[in-house]
Amino acid sequence: MPAGFEPHTPFTERTYWSLPNGLLPTAAPLTDWRRSVVVWLDGPSARDRSRAPADITMADARFVPPVVAIEAGRSARFVNRDSVLHLLEPVSGKFMAAESVGPGDTTERQFDRPGTYRVRCSEVPHMEATILVLQQGQAAEVSADGSFQFNGVPPGIYTVQVWYAGEWMFKQSVEVGGKPVVVEARLRKAQQRKE
């Protein structure tokens, strides 16, 4: 992915939520847009071999990473590393009940149906995480230079998709054989989302 690609909403200090009581250490939202990108490989032999829950950490009043992608049937685990309680609730729909997660505690939620699930902390308004649940496939982490890699993919025809800013922005079919396959994902600029 190109290094010059810019996030859809630039961070500005004046819109950042802050708590003046000093009890909650806060940090600016992640400035590296690549932490919010999902690269997904879909195909008959593309399987997420990890059955462990995907961890989403609550630290410095933010979710890290802010977006995870998992296969249907896998869980997401929320880990509270902050010194205050977080109240998790769904942004839309009724896929989970509101749940309090105290400092040092964890909670886990299994996602059996494909879809896009958004969770927020009602106590800290800017905290939001997205869980993308797909029927089958596997995700690759995007590195600091914008590259991504899938290893040990059996021969066959697959689809590489890239999700960012609430939508799938890139899709390309690839054939995997005996040689490495290079895919250059060119993302269009995301449109400003209206909430």
Secondary structure, DSSP 8 states (H G I E B T S, - for coil): --TT---SS---GGG----TTSSS--------GGGG-EEEEESTT------S-EEEEEETTEEESSEEEEETTEEEEEEE-SSS-EEEEESSSSSS--EEE-TT-EEEEEE-S-EEEEEEETTSTT-EEEEEEESS-EEE---TTS-----S--SEEEEEEEEETTEEEEEEEEEE-SS----------------
